[in-house]
Amino acid sequence: MEVILPPELELIVSRQLTSGKYPDPIAVIRAAIELLEQQDDIYQGKLGELQQAVRVGWEASQRGEVVDGKIAMEQIRANLRSRYPQQD
């Protein structure tokens, strides 16, 4: 299988080879693919966390446990002010 890279990707591979971090173009591509897989794993983990947070929020709203946006922001600001008082 032959892979033809566009010039901008060839330049990136060339820079990595020049830096001495990788012995050959395949090593550069392998490292890039491993990073892509790690990124996908992280994304899937974050997606699951976000989906869980949405479920919790939806269930709370169904029970009527919601706070007006302005009130919520005031509470957040008050909490931050108590944690991090301004220093003169």
C-alpha positions in Angstrom: 0.0 0.0 0.0 1.4 3.4 -1.0 0.3 6.5 0.7 0.7 9.9 -1.0 0.7 12.8 1.4 -0.2 16.4 0.4 2.8 18.8 0.5 1.8 20.3 3.8 1.8 16.9 5.5 5.1 15.9 3.8 6.6 19.1 5.3 5.4 18.1 8.8 6.8 14.6 8.4 10.1 16.0 7.1 10.4 18.4 10.1 9.8 15.5 12.5 12.5 13.5 10.8 14.9 16.5 10.9 14.3 16.9 14.6 15.7 13.4 15.1 12.7 12.3 17.1 11.7 9.6 14.6 13.9 7.3 12.6 11.6 7.1 9.5 8.3 8.4 8.0 6.4 5.3 9.2 7.4 6.1 12.8 6.0 9.6 12.4 2.8 8.4 11.0 2.5 5.7 13.6 2.9 8.3 16.4 0.3 10.5 14.8 -2.2 7.6 14.6 -1.5 6.7 18.2 -2.2 10.3 19.3 -5.4 10.2 17.2 -6.6 7.1 19.0 -5.8 8.6 22.4 -7.8 11.7 21.4 -10.7 9.5 20.4 -10.5 7.7 23.7 -10.5 11.0 25.6 -13.4 12.3 23.5 -15.5 9.2 24.2 -14.8 9.5 27.9 -15.7 13.2 27.9 -18.8 12.5 25.9 -20.0 9.9 28.4 -19.4 12.4 31.3 -21.3 15.1 29.4 -24.2 12.7 28.7 -24.4 11.8 32.4 -24.4 15.4 33.4 -27.2 16.1 30.9 -29.2 13.2 32.4 -28.7 14.5 35.9 -29.8 18.0 34.9 -32.8 16.8 32.9 -33.9 14.6 35.9 -33.5 17.6 38.3 -35.5 19.8 35.9 -38.3 17.2 35.8 -38.5 17.3 39.6 -38.7 21.1 39.5 -35.2 21.5 41.0 -34.1 24.3 38.7 -32.7 27.8 39.5 -33.2 30.9 37.3 -30.0 31.7 35.3 -29.5 35.2 37.0 -29.8 33.7 40.5 -27.5 30.9 39.6 -24.8 33.3 38.3 -25.2 35.4 41.5 -24.7 32.3 43.6 -21.6 31.3 41.6 -20.1 34.8 41.8 -20.8 34.9 45.6 -19.1 31.5 46.0 -16.1 32.7 44.0 -15.8 35.9 46.0 -15.9 34.0 49.3 -13.2 31.6 48.0 -11.0 34.2 46.4 -11.4 37.5 48.3 -9.9 40.5 46.4 -6.6 41.6 47.8 -5.7 45.3 47.7 
